[in-house]
Amino acid sequence: MKGFKMKRGNVYICNVCSIESSKDKEAVFIKAHKGGETVHICTACFPKIIHESAKLVKTNHRLESEFYEEFRKETE
């Protein structure tokens, strides 16, 4: 889905570890860009990206397919 972002209302989903802001009230998310799309990354994952690889950042399409069942139920 073009333009899909891993944010629903006030809930963010990390494009690295898939944690939802609604499940960790202390999580801090940073908006970033990768491959022309907006991604959200929790600050706990930033060291992984900096010291390992930006390849760890999942595309929004990949996260969407991981959460497909949940998103489908919300739209029915």
N, CA, C and O of each residue as an XYZ file, in Angstrom:
304
protein
N       0.847     -1.167      0.000
C       0.000      0.000      0.000
C       0.896      1.235      0.000
O       1.615      1.466      0.972
N       0.871      2.011     -1.039
C       1.732      3.184     -1.170
C       1.345      4.234     -0.137
O       0.167      4.542      0.039
N       2.345      4.778      0.539
C       2.104      5.816      1.520
C       1.695      5.283      2.885
O       1.417      6.066      3.793
N       1.655      3.988      3.041
C       1.277      3.388      4.316
C       2.327      3.739      5.360
O       3.523      3.611      5.099
N       1.895      4.177      6.537
C       2.814      4.502      7.627
C       2.436      3.669      8.833
O       1.263      3.369      9.058
N       3.440      3.303      9.599
C       3.179      2.490     10.774
C       2.777      3.360     11.952
O       3.439      3.383     12.990
N       1.678      4.071     11.765
C       1.073      4.878     12.809
C      -0.431      4.753     12.633
O      -0.959      4.943     11.538
N      -1.111      4.432     13.724
C      -2.566      4.354     13.704
C      -3.083      5.212     14.841
O      -2.907      4.869     16.011
N      -3.716      6.316     14.511
C      -4.145      7.240     15.553
C      -2.933      7.763     16.294
O      -2.050      8.379     15.698
N      -2.893      7.520     17.587
C      -1.742      7.933     18.394
C      -0.819      6.769     18.704
O       0.016      6.873     19.602
N      -0.947      5.672     17.990
C      -0.122      4.492     18.225
C       0.925      4.380     17.121
O       0.600      4.368     15.934
N       2.195      4.297     17.538
C       3.304      4.119     16.611
C       3.812      2.686     16.711
O       3.711      2.061     17.767
N       4.354      2.169     15.622
C       4.948      0.838     15.606
C       6.372      0.987     15.085
O       6.602      1.578     14.029
N       7.328      0.440     15.844
C       8.743      0.545     15.463
C       9.016     -0.315     14.228
O       8.622     -1.480     14.179
N       9.682      0.257     13.244
C      10.008     -0.456     12.020
C      11.197     -1.399     12.183
O      11.629     -2.019     11.211
N      11.729     -1.516     13.395
C      12.822     -2.454     13.650
C      12.309     -3.611     14.510
O      12.352     -4.766     14.084
N      11.823     -3.305     15.721
C      11.431     -4.365     16.660
C       9.924     -4.613     16.710
O       9.480     -5.558     17.363
N       9.139     -3.789     16.040
C       7.681     -3.913     15.941
C       6.941     -3.638     17.248
O       5.767     -3.988     17.371
N       7.603     -3.020     18.225
C       6.912     -2.686     19.461
C       5.893     -1.579     19.190
O       6.147     -0.667     18.403
N       4.760     -1.668     19.838
C       3.707     -0.667     19.692
C       3.775      0.292     20.867
O       3.964     -0.127     22.009
N       3.620      1.583     20.587
C       3.681      2.574     21.653
C       2.578      2.353     22.686
O       2.729      2.753     23.840
N       1.487      1.730     22.295
C       0.403      1.467     23.244
C       0.768      0.363     24.239
O       0.151      0.255     25.298
N       1.756     -0.447     23.907
C       2.170     -1.539     24.790
C       3.356     -1.165     25.673
O       3.631     -1.850     26.658
N       4.058     -0.091     25.336
C       5.163      0.403     26.157
C       5.023      1.916     26.261
O       5.460      2.659     25.382
N       4.414      2.348     27.339
C       4.126      3.781     27.525
C       5.393      4.626     27.679
O       5.337      5.847     27.529
N       6.528      3.998     27.974
C       7.793      4.721     28.140
C       8.593      4.813     26.844
O       9.600      5.518     26.793
N       8.165      4.118     25.809
C       8.900      4.119     24.537
C       8.849      5.501     23.887
O       7.830      6.190     23.931
N       9.957      5.882     23.290
C      10.060      7.140     22.552
C      10.320      6.775     21.100
O      11.187      5.950     20.809
N       9.571      7.388     20.183
C       9.692      7.079     18.762
C      10.212      8.285     18.001
O       9.853      9.427     18.288
N      11.060      8.008     17.028
C      11.621      9.040     16.170
C      11.175      8.761     14.739
O      11.238      7.627     14.264
N      10.730      9.798     14.071
C      10.302      9.697     12.678
C      11.541      9.818     11.795
O      12.338     10.743     11.950
N      11.692      8.878     10.874
C      12.847      8.874      9.982
C      12.381      8.553      8.560
O      11.197      8.311      8.327
N      13.304      8.553      7.635
C      12.995      8.232      6.240
C      13.976      7.181      5.749
O      15.181      7.284      5.978
N      13.457      6.186      5.085
C      14.299      5.157      4.467
C      13.666      4.767      3.137
O      12.483      4.432      3.081
N      14.438      4.811      2.091
C      13.955      4.420      0.778
C      12.754      5.221      0.304
O      11.901      4.709     -0.422
N      12.692      6.480      0.718
C      11.608      7.346      0.273
C      10.331      7.228      1.081
O       9.341      7.883      0.755
N      10.324      6.409      2.131
C       9.117      6.301      2.943
C       9.403      6.696      4.387
O      10.534      6.586      4.860
N       8.380      7.151      5.070
C       8.485      7.517      6.469
C       8.452      6.262      7.315
O       7.599      5.396      7.124
N       9.384      6.165      8.251
C       9.429      5.043      9.180
C       9.508      5.605     10.597
O       9.942      6.738     10.802
N       9.085      4.800     11.569
C       9.165      5.179     12.976
C      10.066      4.172     13.677
O       9.917      2.961     13.511
N      11.006      4.693     14.464
C      11.969      3.833     15.142
C      12.002      4.206     16.614
O      12.146      5.378     16.963
N      11.866      3.202     17.476
C      11.956      3.481     18.908
C      13.425      3.720     19.250
O      14.325      3.169     18.616
N      13.643      4.548     20.259
C      15.019      4.922     20.598
C      15.834      3.727     21.083
O      17.062      3.758     21.005
N      15.191      2.683     21.578
C      15.924      1.483     21.988
C      16.588      0.800     20.792
O      17.594      0.110     20.959
N      16.047      0.982     19.603
C      16.594      0.342     18.399
C      17.645      1.191     17.684
O      18.360      0.676     16.824
N      17.753      2.462     18.015
C      18.713      3.310     17.316
C      20.145      2.802     17.393
O      20.832      2.829     16.372
N      20.643      2.338     18.545
C      22.017      1.820     18.563
C      22.219      0.655     17.606
O      23.291      0.518     17.016
N      21.205     -0.184     17.447
C      21.307     -1.303     16.500
C      21.526     -0.791     15.086
O      22.347     -1.326     14.339
N      20.791      0.242     14.727
C      20.890      0.800     13.376
C      22.244      1.480     13.172
O      22.880      1.314     12.131
N      22.673      2.236     14.164
C      23.930      2.975     14.061
C      25.132      2.034     14.031
O      26.042      2.212     13.222
N      25.135      1.030     14.914
C      26.307      0.166     15.044
C      26.261     -1.092     14.181
O      27.295     -1.713     13.932
N      25.090     -1.464     13.731
C      24.988     -2.666     12.897
C      24.669     -2.287     11.457
O      25.566     -2.221     10.617
N      23.380     -2.037     11.167
C      23.032     -1.760      9.781
C      21.628     -1.182      9.666
O      20.723     -1.555     10.413
N      21.464     -0.270      8.725
C      20.136      0.269      8.425
C      19.253     -0.790      7.779
O      18.043     -0.605      7.657
N      19.862     -1.903      7.364
C      19.082     -2.999      6.786
C      18.128     -3.603      7.800
O      17.204     -4.324      7.425
N      18.337     -3.320      9.083
C      17.452     -3.822     10.135
C      16.082     -3.142     10.104
O      15.113     -3.668     10.653
N      16.003     -1.976      9.463
C      14.745     -1.235      9.398
C      13.836     -1.892      8.368
O      14.161     -1.958      7.183
N      12.690     -2.378      8.842
C      11.728     -3.047      7.960
C      10.936     -2.005      7.181
O      10.694     -0.899      7.664
N      10.542     -2.372      5.982
C       9.677     -1.483      5.201
C       8.288     -1.480      5.833
O       7.926     -2.397      6.571
N       7.530     -0.452      5.536
C       6.158     -0.391      6.032
C       5.327     -1.538      5.462
O       4.443     -2.068      6.135
N       5.615     -1.913      4.225
C       4.885     -3.024      3.600
C       5.135     -4.326      4.369
O       4.213     -5.110      4.596
N       6.387     -4.544      4.764
C       6.706     -5.761      5.520
C       6.000     -5.752      6.878
O       5.443     -6.768      7.293
N       6.019     -4.618      7.566
C       5.322     -4.536      8.848
C       3.819     -4.709      8.659
O       3.151     -5.356      9.466
N       3.303     -4.129      7.598
C       1.872     -4.266      7.321
C       1.508     -5.740      7.176
O       0.482     -6.172      7.703
N       2.320     -6.510      6.480
C       2.005     -7.924      6.307
C       2.156     -8.685      7.626
O       1.436     -9.656      7.856
N       3.086     -8.258      8.502
C       3.216     -8.889      9.814
C       1.987     -8.641     10.682
O       1.583     -9.498     11.467
N       1.407     -7.469     10.530
C       0.243     -7.096     11.321
C      -1.061     -7.236     10.538
O      -2.088     -6.696     10.949
N      -1.033     -7.947      9.428
C      -2.177     -8.030      8.521
C      -3.478     -8.410      9.232
O      -4.495     -7.738      9.061
N      -3.453     -9.453     10.007
C      -4.675     -9.920     10.668
C      -5.256     -8.851     11.580
O      -6.467     -8.635     11.600
N      -4.397     -8.189     12.328
C      -4.864     -7.141     13.229
C      -5.480     -5.982     12.453
O      -6.547     -5.489     12.821
N      -4.811     -5.538     11.371
C      -5.324     -4.445     10.556
C      -6.629     -4.852      9.873
O      -7.548     -4.039      9.768
N      -6.721     -6.086      9.412
C      -7.922     -6.544      8.727
C      -9.118     -6.484      9.669
O     -10.195     -6.038      9.272
N      -8.945     -6.924     10.900
C     -10.031     -6.907     11.881
C     -10.498     -5.486     12.164
O     -11.692     -5.253     12.357
N      -9.570     -4.533     12.192
C      -9.922     -3.149     12.468
C     -10.722     -2.522     11.340
O     -11.529     -1.624     11.582
N     -10.514     -2.974     10.119
C     -11.177     -2.362      8.968
C     -12.489     -3.051      8.599
O     -13.213     -2.568      7.729
N     -12.798     -4.150      9.237
C     -14.058     -4.859      8.919
C     -15.218     -4.202      9.595
O     -16.354     -4.653      9.448
